[in-house]
Amino acid sequence: MEEVIQNNKRFKHETSEMRKGTGVGALLGNIRGAGKPRIIQEEGCEVMVISDDSNPDTTNNTASNMTSHTANHNGSIAAVLSPESLAKFGVVAEIHTLQNGTSALQTKEFVVDKMDIHNPSERTLKRIDKEQCNSVSRSVCEEIVISDATEKDDSREPIEDQDETPVLPPKYKFANPLMALNYMAEFKTLHDNFTKGCKWSPDGSCLLVTANDSKIRLFNLPTPVVHGQFQCESWFAEEAEKYTKPAVIVREKEIVYDYCWYPLMRSDLPSSCCFATTCKDHPIHLWDAWDGSLICSYNPYNHLDEMVAAYSVEFNVDGSRLVTGFNKCLRAFYTQRPGRVFDQIEAKNQPGIISCMSFNPQLPSVFAAGSYLGSIGLYNLERNNLFCRMEGNIGGVTQVKFSSCGTKLFSGSRKNNEILCWDIRNPGKLLCGYGREVSTSQRIYFDLEQHYSRFLVSGDTRGCVLHWDLEDDQEADASVTKEPTSIFTAHKDCTNGVSIHPYCPLLATSSGQRHFPEPVPECDLDSCSESEEPEVLFTRSRVLPENTVKLWWLGES
């Protein structure tokens, strides 16, 4: 018994040392705290987790021969499972997380399916015995997942029999897409509850959607959609309805300005499942994507020591910094250090509100920032300075995005019927434009294929989805506006958001816009007698709003 208590004390001490690292994993550990260990028994599985339970008597059932380490579903650090019960605990922990009728087990299943689709190197859980745990850092003793996305540790032994087959990108067919799912029922609660874009998570397991009701909804990707099982008759009649409810709903106090995913988010690593939002008159919030709880806040203050709201947010490539946009300045926070500590980047040479940002995937310290006054600035995050400004957008810039090679920058703006393509190798040079219809000041999103940037997809105010094949762009001519390669009608209202799935041939689209009542036609007013006054002067009879989110299958039917 004394040996077990000593092991628990040593584990608690080493766990606190492990939390001194950087990144969101360390941040979640610092925010949620350690507390006292307690025992959870599920079907013969003994699991020691770090929680807020203050009962010290629960430490007497801990087995001393447990050697494997993993993380539980709510992000706190779980420890020491027996190798035989490791797989069983993985299922039990996921079943505990029920999200409005949709269990997180579906997300876990999708992670396995995604590995088969994307065909990466097989993730291997490396078991370390007790002697190695005493000599190696506890961060290595935590769940070690070897993948192409994780950093290499020289102290770890090489993993044998890994599949080094190159990843083949999926084939997309935009000619005749199939609608796999429609989330219309979720957005019928309020009048003018139009959506404001949608974004797939970096691992593709869930979809994040914002709406005019100041709510951020997270939808899990159904496993039948991944396997193409939605093409049967019973799908829309019976099965599709149970997947249309959001797994998590986050309620902000005011209108949401911008939001973004943590770039290293993975569903099999719950401590990385989070996203940032900014809204009117409030600080930047970091939310847990598993249960919708608030993790921490980043408080920007101006020179008068007044809290000001950010208009845009964006993580850098490795997720260690959170850059926020304001009027004539930017503020960069350290992700693992919430509060009011930040680095200010002056943007006096780029006037206007910084409305959007995008980091260069090949130059991690370089990012582009768009302004509502129509300019685009290139910044260096290491030096905190502006080194280039590009002019040429007609309206206020609403989105900027780098290509995967980092040599091209795409930008879209308000009331501008073009997506402009800039040459970053020769800053200020415009390569070409891509035509789309944007007749309002609403943010209309576009998206690029994540891995190879083979094509460009955008919505427009007519409700269409436009697709351009970028592999055919051989000659650059700034005076030429290229027409879409293919086009299809996705919604009856404005298509304001598009997002390409990172691994599957799926496209998510969102629709809706603010509709204003129109004056009653003169013929109706003339029908009233002179003594009678018309009952209504404005009408919405000709307005056909459609506020919804749809999933489109672009693969083989």
C-alpha positions as CSV (number, residue, x, y, z in Angstrom):
1,M,0.0,0.0,0.0
2,E,2.8,2.4,0.9
3,E,4.4,1.7,-2.5
4,V,1.2,2.5,-4.3
5,I,0.8,5.8,-2.4
6,Q,4.4,6.7,-3.2
7,N,3.8,5.9,-6.9
8,N,0.8,8.2,-6.9
9,K,2.7,11.0,-5.4
10,R,5.5,10.6,-7.8
11,F,3.1,10.5,-10.8
12,K,1.3,13.7,-9.5
13,H,4.6,15.5,-9.2
14,E,5.8,14.4,-12.6
15,T,2.5,15.4,-14.1
16,S,2.8,18.9,-12.8
17,E,6.2,19.1,-14.3
18,M,4.9,17.9,-17.6
19,R,2.3,20.7,-17.7
20,K,5.2,23.2,-17.9
21,G,5.4,22.6,-21.6
22,T,3.9,24.7,-24.4
23,G,0.8,24.3,-26.5
24,V,-2.9,23.7,-25.9
25,G,-2.2,20.4,-24.1
26,A,-0.2,22.3,-21.5
27,L,-2.8,25.0,-21.4
28,L,-5.7,22.6,-20.7
29,G,-3.7,21.1,-17.9
30,N,-3.0,24.4,-16.3
31,I,-6.6,25.6,-16.7
32,R,-8.4,22.5,-15.5
33,G,-5.9,21.7,-12.7
34,A,-4.8,18.4,-11.2
35,G,-6.7,17.7,-8.1
36,K,-6.7,14.3,-6.3
37,P,-6.5,10.9,-8.2
38,R,-9.6,8.8,-8.1
39,I,-10.5,5.3,-9.4
40,I,-13.1,4.6,-12.1
41,Q,-14.1,1.0,-12.6
42,E,-15.8,-0.1,-15.8
43,E,-16.2,-3.8,-16.6
44,G,-13.1,-4.8,-14.8
45,C,-11.0,-1.9,-16.1
46,E,-9.2,0.2,-13.5
47,V,-8.4,3.8,-14.6
48,M,-6.6,6.4,-12.5
49,V,-7.5,9.9,-13.8
50,I,-6.7,13.4,-12.6
51,S,-9.8,15.2,-11.6
52,D,-11.3,17.7,-9.1
53,D,-12.3,14.9,-6.7
54,S,-10.7,15.8,-3.3
55,N,-11.3,12.4,-1.6
56,P,-7.9,11.0,-0.7
57,D,-9.3,7.6,0.2
58,T,-9.8,6.6,-3.4
59,T,-6.1,6.0,-4.1
60,N,-6.0,2.6,-2.4
61,N,-7.3,0.6,-5.3
62,T,-4.7,1.7,-7.8
63,A,-2.8,-1.2,-9.4
64,S,1.0,-0.8,-9.5
65,N,1.5,-2.9,-12.6
66,M,-0.2,-0.5,-15.0
67,T,2.2,0.8,-17.5
68,S,0.4,2.3,-20.5
69,H,-0.8,5.9,-20.7
70,T,-3.7,7.6,-22.5
71,A,-5.9,10.6,-22.3
72,N,-9.6,10.6,-21.2
73,H,-12.5,12.1,-23.1
74,N,-12.7,15.4,-21.2
75,G,-9.1,16.5,-21.8
76,S,-7.6,15.8,-18.4
77,I,-4.7,13.5,-18.2
78,A,-5.5,9.9,-17.5
79,A,-2.9,7.4,-16.6
80,V,-1.8,3.8,-16.4
81,L,-4.0,1.3,-18.0
82,S,-3.1,-2.4,-18.3
83,P,-2.3,-3.4,-21.9
84,E,-5.2,-5.9,-21.8
85,S,-7.8,-3.3,-20.9
86,L,-6.5,-0.4,-23.0
87,A,-8.8,-1.1,-25.9
88,K,-11.8,-1.7,-23.7
89,F,-11.2,1.7,-21.9
90,G,-11.0,3.5,-25.2
91,V,-14.6,2.4,-25.9
92,V,-15.8,3.1,-22.4
93,A,-14.4,6.6,-22.2
94,E,-15.9,7.5,-25.5
95,I,-19.4,6.2,-24.5
96,H,-19.3,8.5,-21.5
97,T,-19.4,11.5,-23.8
98,L,-23.0,11.8,-25.1
99,Q,-23.7,14.9,-27.1
100,N,-27.4,15.6,-27.6
101,G,-28.1,12.0,-28.7
102,T,-25.0,11.7,-30.9
103,S,-22.2,9.8,-29.1
104,A,-18.6,10.7,-29.5
105,L,-18.0,7.0,-30.4
106,Q,-19.1,7.9,-33.9
107,T,-16.3,10.5,-34.0
108,K,-13.9,7.8,-32.8
109,E,-15.0,5.4,-35.5
110,F,-14.5,8.2,-38.0
111,V,-10.9,8.6,-37.0
112,V,-10.3,4.9,-37.9
113,D,-12.2,5.3,-41.2
114,K,-10.2,8.5,-42.0
115,M,-7.0,6.5,-41.6
116,D,-8.2,4.0,-44.2
117,I,-9.3,6.8,-46.5
118,H,-6.3,9.0,-46.2
119,N,-3.9,6.0,-45.8
120,P,-1.3,7.7,-43.6
121,S,1.4,5.9,-41.7
122,E,-0.3,3.7,-39.1
123,R,-0.6,5.4,-35.8
124,T,1.1,3.2,-33.2
125,L,0.6,3.3,-29.5
126,K,4.0,2.6,-27.9
127,R,4.0,0.9,-24.5
128,I,6.8,2.0,-22.1
129,D,7.5,-0.2,-19.1
130,K,8.1,1.1,-15.6
131,E,11.9,1.2,-15.8
132,Q,11.8,3.4,-19.0
133,C,9.2,5.7,-17.3
134,N,11.7,6.5,-14.6
135,S,14.4,7.6,-16.9
136,V,12.4,9.2,-19.7
137,S,10.4,12.4,-19.4
138,R,6.8,11.9,-18.3
139,S,5.7,13.7,-21.5
140,V,7.0,10.6,-23.3
141,C,5.1,8.3,-20.9
142,E,1.9,10.0,-21.8
143,E,0.0,8.5,-24.8
144,I,2.6,8.5,-27.5
145,V,1.0,8.6,-31.0
146,I,3.3,8.3,-33.9
147,S,2.0,9.9,-37.0
148,D,3.0,12.1,-39.9
149,A,1.7,15.2,-38.2
150,T,3.5,14.8,-34.8
151,E,7.0,15.9,-34.1
152,K,9.7,13.3,-34.1
153,D,11.4,12.5,-30.8
154,D,15.0,11.2,-31.0
155,S,14.7,9.4,-27.7
156,R,11.9,7.1,-29.0
157,E,12.7,3.9,-30.7
158,P,11.8,3.6,-34.4
159,I,8.5,2.1,-35.3
160,E,8.8,-0.9,-37.5
161,D,6.7,-2.0,-40.4
162,Q,5.2,1.5,-41.2
163,D,3.5,2.0,-44.4
164,E,5.3,4.6,-46.5
165,T,3.0,4.5,-49.4
166,P,2.4,8.0,-50.8
167,V,-1.0,9.5,-50.2
168,L,-3.2,9.7,-53.3
169,P,-5.7,12.6,-53.2
170,P,-9.3,11.7,-53.7
171,K,-11.1,12.3,-57.0
172,Y,-13.7,15.1,-57.0
173,K,-16.6,15.4,-59.5
174,F,-18.4,18.7,-59.4
175,A,-20.7,18.0,-62.4
176,N,-23.4,16.1,-60.6
177,P,-22.9,16.2,-56.8
178,L,-25.2,14.3,-54.5
179,M,-26.7,15.9,-51.4
180,A,-25.9,13.7,-48.4
181,L,-27.3,15.6,-45.5
182,N,-29.4,18.8,-44.9
183,Y,-29.4,20.5,-41.5
184,M,-32.3,22.9,-42.3
185,A,-34.4,22.0,-39.2
186,E,-31.7,23.3,-36.9
187,F,-31.8,26.9,-38.3
188,K,-35.6,27.4,-38.4
189,T,-35.9,28.4,-34.8
190,L,-35.7,32.2,-35.4
191,H,-36.5,34.6,-38.1
192,D,-33.5,35.7,-40.2
193,N,-31.3,33.1,-38.5
194,F,-29.0,32.9,-41.4
195,T,-25.6,31.1,-41.2
196,K,-22.3,32.8,-41.4
197,G,-20.0,30.2,-42.9
198,C,-18.9,26.7,-42.1
199,K,-15.4,25.1,-41.4
200,W,-14.3,21.5,-41.3
201,S,-12.0,20.6,-38.4
202,P,-8.4,19.9,-39.4
203,D,-8.9,16.2,-38.9
204,G,-12.2,16.2,-40.8
205,S,-14.3,14.6,-38.0
206,C,-16.7,17.5,-37.4
207,L,-18.1,20.7,-38.9
208,L,-18.3,24.1,-37.2
209,V,-21.1,26.5,-38.1
210,T,-21.9,30.0,-36.9
211,A,-25.3,31.7,-37.3
212,N,-26.9,35.1,-36.7
213,D,-28.3,33.9,-33.3
214,S,-24.8,34.1,-31.8
215,K,-24.5,30.3,-31.5
216,I,-21.7,28.2,-32.7
217,R,-22.9,24.7,-33.6
218,L,-20.7,21.6,-34.0
219,F,-21.9,18.7,-36.1
220,N,-20.2,15.3,-36.1
221,L,-19.6,13.8,-39.6
222,P,-21.9,10.7,-39.8
223,T,-20.1,7.5,-40.5
224,P,-22.7,6.4,-43.2
225,V,-21.8,9.5,-45.2
226,V,-18.1,8.6,-45.1
227,H,-18.9,5.1,-46.4
228,G,-21.4,6.3,-49.0
229,Q,-24.3,4.5,-47.4
230,F,-26.6,7.6,-47.8
231,Q,-27.6,6.7,-51.4
232,C,-30.3,4.3,-50.3
233,E,-34.0,5.1,-50.1
234,S,-34.2,4.7,-46.4
235,W,-31.5,7.3,-45.7
236,F,-33.6,10.5,-46.0
237,A,-36.8,8.8,-44.9
238,E,-35.5,7.4,-41.6
239,E,-31.8,7.5,-40.8
240,A,-30.7,11.1,-41.8
241,E,-32.8,12.8,-39.2
242,K,-30.9,11.5,-36.2
243,Y,-27.6,13.0,-37.6
244,T,-29.0,16.5,-38.1
245,K,-28.8,17.5,-34.4
246,P,-25.6,19.4,-33.4
247,A,-23.3,17.5,-31.0
248,V,-22.2,20.7,-29.2
249,I,-23.8,24.2,-29.1
250,V,-21.8,27.2,-27.8
251,R,-23.7,30.4,-27.0
252,E,-21.9,33.7,-27.2
253,K,-23.4,36.8,-25.6
254,E,-23.2,39.0,-28.8
255,I,-22.8,38.6,-32.5
256,V,-19.9,36.5,-33.6
257,Y,-17.3,38.3,-35.7
258,D,-14.9,35.5,-36.5
259,Y,-13.9,32.0,-35.4
260,C,-11.1,29.4,-36.2
261,W,-10.1,25.9,-35.4
262,Y,-6.9,25.0,-33.4
263,P,-4.7,23.9,-36.4
264,L,-3.4,20.7,-34.7
265,M,-6.8,19.5,-33.7
266,R,-7.2,15.7,-33.6
267,S,-10.3,13.8,-32.3
268,D,-8.1,11.0,-30.8
269,L,-6.3,13.7,-28.7
270,P,-9.0,15.4,-26.8
271,S,-6.7,18.1,-25.3
272,S,-6.3,19.5,-28.8
273,C,-10.0,19.7,-29.6
274,C,-10.7,23.4,-29.3
275,F,-11.6,26.5,-31.3
276,A,-11.4,30.3,-30.8
277,T,-14.1,32.8,-31.3
278,T,-14.4,36.6,-31.1
279,C,-17.6,38.5,-30.7
280,K,-18.9,42.1,-30.1
281,D,-17.8,43.7,-26.8
282,H,-16.2,40.6,-25.4
283,P,-12.7,39.1,-25.2
284,I,-11.5,36.2,-27.4
285,H,-12.8,32.9,-26.1
286,L,-11.2,29.4,-26.4
287,W,-13.9,26.7,-26.3
288,D,-13.6,23.0,-25.7
289,A,-15.0,21.2,-28.8
290,W,-16.0,18.1,-26.8
291,D,-18.4,19.6,-24.3
292,G,-18.7,23.2,-25.3
293,S,-17.1,24.5,-22.1
294,L,-15.1,27.7,-21.9
295,I,-11.4,26.9,-21.5
296,C,-10.0,30.4,-21.2
297,S,-10.1,34.0,-22.5
298,Y,-7.6,36.3,-24.1
299,N,-8.2,39.9,-23.1
300,P,-7.0,42.6,-25.5
301,Y,-6.6,46.1,-23.9
302,N,-5.9,49.3,-25.7
303,H,-3.7,52.3,-24.6
304,L,-6.5,53.6,-22.4
305,D,-6.6,50.2,-20.5
306,E,-10.0,49.5,-22.0
307,M,-11.0,46.1,-23.2
308,V,-11.6,46.1,-27.0
309,A,-13.1,43.3,-29.1
310,A,-11.2,41.7,-32.0
311,Y,-12.7,41.6,-35.4
312,S,-10.7,38.6,-36.7
313,V,-8.8,35.7,-35.1
314,E,-6.3,33.2,-36.6
315,F,-3.9,30.6,-35.2
316,N,-0.4,30.3,-36.6
317,V,0.7,27.1,-38.3
318,D,1.9,25.3,-35.2
319,G,-0.9,26.7,-32.9
320,S,1.5,28.4,-30.5
321,R,0.3,31.9,-31.3
322,L,-3.2,33.4,-31.7
323,V,-3.2,36.6,-33.8
324,T,-6.2,38.9,-33.6
325,G,-7.1,41.9,-35.8
326,F,-8.2,45.4,-34.7
327,N,-8.4,48.9,-36.2
328,K,-4.9,49.7,-37.4
329,C,-3.2,47.1,-35.3
330,L,-2.9,43.4,-34.5
331,R,-2.3,41.7,-31.2
332,A,-0.6,38.3,-30.9
333,F,-1.3,36.2,-27.9
334,Y,0.6,33.1,-26.7
335,T,-1.8,30.2,-26.8
336,Q,-0.6,28.6,-23.6
337,R,-0.8,32.0,-21.7
338,P,-4.3,33.4,-21.6
339,G,-5.1,36.8,-20.1
340,R,-4.0,40.2,-21.2
341,V,-0.4,39.5,-22.1
342,F,0.2,40.0,-25.9
343,D,2.6,41.4,-28.5
344,Q,1.2,44.4,-30.4
345,I,1.9,44.7,-34.1
346,E,1.4,48.2,-35.5
347,A,-0.6,48.4,-38.7
348,K,-0.6,52.2,-39.2
349,N,0.6,51.8,-42.8
350,Q,-2.5,49.6,-43.4
351,P,-5.5,51.7,-42.5
352,G,-8.8,50.2,-41.6
353,I,-10.1,47.3,-39.5
354,I,-8.1,44.1,-40.0
355,S,-10.9,41.8,-41.1
356,C,-9.2,38.5,-42.0
357,M,-5.8,36.7,-41.8
358,S,-4.1,33.7,-43.3
359,F,-0.6,32.1,-42.5
360,N,1.7,31.0,-45.2
361,P,2.1,27.2,-44.9
362,Q,5.7,27.3,-46.2
363,L,6.8,30.4,-44.3
364,P,5.2,29.9,-40.9
365,S,6.2,33.4,-39.6
366,V,4.6,35.2,-42.5
367,F,0.9,35.9,-42.7
368,A,-1.4,38.1,-44.8
369,A,-4.0,40.4,-43.3
370,G,-6.9,42.0,-45.2
371,S,-8.5,45.3,-44.3
372,Y,-12.0,46.6,-44.7
373,L,-10.5,49.6,-46.6
374,G,-9.3,47.2,-49.4
375,S,-5.6,46.7,-48.7
376,I,-3.7,43.5,-48.0
377,G,-0.6,43.5,-45.7
378,L,2.1,40.9,-45.3
379,Y,3.5,40.7,-41.8
380,N,6.4,38.9,-40.1
381,L,5.2,37.4,-36.8
382,E,8.8,37.0,-35.5
383,R,9.7,40.7,-36.0
384,N,6.1,42.0,-35.4
385,N,6.2,44.3,-38.4
386,L,4.5,45.0,-41.7
387,F,6.9,44.6,-44.7
388,C,4.6,44.8,-47.7
389,R,1.2,46.2,-48.6
390,M,-0.8,45.4,-51.7
391,E,-3.6,47.4,-53.2
392,G,-6.2,46.5,-55.8
393,N,-9.3,45.2,-54.2
394,I,-12.4,47.2,-55.0
395,G,-14.2,46.7,-51.7
396,G,-13.3,45.7,-48.2
397,V,-11.4,42.4,-48.0
398,T,-13.4,39.7,-46.3
399,Q,-11.1,36.6,-46.8
400,V,-7.5,35.9,-47.7
401,K,-6.0,32.4,-48.2
402,F,-2.6,31.1,-49.2
403,S,-2.2,28.2,-51.6
404,S,-0.5,25.0,-50.3
405,C,2.8,25.9,-52.0
406,G,2.8,29.3,-50.4
407,T,3.5,31.2,-53.7
408,K,-0.1,32.4,-54.3
409,L,-2.5,34.4,-52.3
410,F,-6.2,34.5,-53.0
411,S,-8.4,37.3,-51.8
412,G,-12.1,38.1,-51.9
413,S,-13.9,41.4,-51.0
414,R,-17.3,43.0,-50.5
415,K,-19.4,43.8,-53.6
416,N,-16.6,42.6,-55.9
417,N,-17.3,40.0,-58.5
418,E,-13.8,38.6,-58.5
419,I,-11.5,36.5,-56.4
420,L,-8.0,37.9,-57.0
421,C,-4.9,35.8,-57.2
422,W,-1.6,37.5,-56.1
423,D,2.0,36.3,-56.8
424,I,3.9,36.3,-53.5
425,R,7.2,35.7,-55.2
426,N,6.7,39.2,-56.8
427,P,4.6,41.0,-54.2
428,G,2.1,43.4,-55.7
429,K,1.8,41.4,-59.0
430,L,-1.7,40.3,-59.8
431,L,-1.9,37.0,-61.6
432,C,-5.5,36.7,-62.5
433,G,-9.1,36.9,-61.3
434,Y,-11.9,34.4,-60.9
435,G,-15.4,35.6,-61.5
436,R,-18.2,35.2,-59.1
437,E,-21.3,37.3,-58.2
438,V,-21.1,39.1,-54.8
439,S,-23.7,41.9,-54.7
440,T,-23.7,42.5,-50.9
441,S,-21.3,43.4,-48.2
442,Q,-21.7,39.9,-46.7
443,R,-18.6,37.7,-46.2
444,I,-18.8,35.1,-49.0
445,Y,-16.3,32.3,-48.3
446,F,-14.1,30.5,-50.8
447,D,-11.9,27.5,-50.2
448,L,-8.9,25.7,-51.7
449,E,-8.0,22.0,-51.7
450,Q,-6.0,21.6,-48.6
451,H,-3.1,19.4,-49.7
452,Y,-2.4,20.3,-53.3
453,S,-4.5,23.4,-54.1
454,R,-5.7,21.7,-57.3
455,F,-9.0,23.6,-57.4
456,L,-10.8,26.6,-56.0
457,V,-14.4,26.5,-54.8
458,S,-16.6,29.5,-53.9
459,G,-20.2,30.5,-53.2
460,D,-22.1,33.5,-54.5
461,T,-25.2,35.5,-53.8
462,R,-27.3,33.5,-56.3
463,G,-27.0,30.3,-54.3
464,C,-24.5,28.6,-56.6
465,V,-21.2,26.8,-56.0
466,L,-18.5,27.6,-58.4
467,H,-15.5,25.5,-59.1
468,W,-12.2,26.4,-60.9
469,D,-9.6,23.9,-61.9
470,L,-6.2,25.5,-61.0
471,E,-4.1,22.8,-62.7
472,D,-5.1,24.3,-66.0
473,D,-3.8,27.7,-65.1
474,Q,-0.7,27.9,-67.3
475,E,-0.7,31.6,-68.3
476,A,-1.1,34.4,-65.9
477,D,-3.0,37.5,-67.2
478,A,-4.1,40.1,-64.7
479,S,-6.6,41.5,-67.3
480,V,-8.4,38.1,-67.6
481,T,-11.3,37.1,-65.4
482,K,-11.6,33.3,-65.6
483,E,-15.0,31.7,-65.7
484,P,-15.8,28.7,-63.5
485,T,-14.9,25.2,-64.8
486,S,-18.2,23.9,-63.4
487,I,-21.2,25.3,-61.5
488,F,-24.2,23.8,-59.6
489,T,-27.0,25.3,-57.6
490,A,-26.7,24.4,-54.0
491,H,-29.3,26.7,-52.3
492,K,-32.2,28.9,-53.1
493,D,-30.6,31.7,-51.1
494,C,-27.1,33.1,-50.9
495,T,-24.3,30.5,-50.5
496,N,-22.2,32.3,-48.0
497,G,-19.9,29.4,-46.9
498,V,-18.0,26.5,-48.5
499,S,-15.6,24.1,-46.9
500,I,-13.8,21.2,-48.6
501,H,-13.2,18.2,-46.4
502,P,-9.5,17.5,-45.9
503,Y,-9.7,13.8,-46.7
504,C,-13.0,12.8,-48.2
505,P,-14.7,14.0,-51.4
506,L,-17.2,16.0,-49.4
507,L,-18.2,19.6,-49.6
508,A,-20.0,21.5,-46.9
509,T,-22.1,24.6,-47.8
510,S,-24.0,27.1,-45.7
511,S,-26.6,29.6,-46.9
512,G,-28.7,32.6,-45.9
513,Q,-28.5,36.4,-45.7
514,R,-30.2,39.3,-44.1
515,H,-33.5,40.0,-46.0
516,F,-35.1,43.4,-45.8
517,P,-38.9,44.0,-46.4
518,E,-39.7,45.4,-49.9
519,P,-42.2,48.2,-50.6
520,V,-45.7,47.1,-51.7
521,P,-46.2,47.5,-55.5
522,E,-48.0,50.6,-56.6
523,C,-50.8,48.5,-58.2
524,D,-51.7,47.2,-54.8
525,L,-51.7,50.7,-53.3
526,D,-54.0,52.0,-56.1
527,S,-56.6,49.3,-55.4
528,C,-57.3,51.0,-52.0
529,S,-59.9,53.7,-52.0
530,E,-58.9,57.3,-51.1
531,S,-60.6,57.0,-47.7
532,E,-58.8,53.8,-46.8
533,E,-55.2,53.7,-45.8
534,P,-53.1,50.7,-46.9
535,E,-52.6,48.2,-44.1
536,V,-49.0,47.4,-45.0
537,L,-46.4,49.4,-46.9
538,F,-43.7,46.8,-46.9
539,T,-44.0,43.1,-47.6
540,R,-41.8,39.9,-47.5
541,S,-43.9,37.9,-49.9
542,R,-41.2,37.8,-52.5
543,V,-38.5,36.9,-50.1
544,L,-37.5,33.2,-50.2
545,P,-35.0,32.7,-47.3
546,E,-33.1,29.4,-46.9
547,N,-31.0,29.1,-43.8
548,T,-29.3,25.7,-43.8
549,V,-26.1,23.7,-44.1
550,K,-25.7,20.9,-46.6
551,L,-23.2,18.2,-47.2
552,W,-22.4,17.3,-50.8
553,W,-20.8,14.0,-52.0
554,L,-18.3,14.7,-54.8
555,G,-16.9,11.2,-55.2
556,E,-18.0,8.1,-57.2
557,S,-21.7,7.6,-57.0
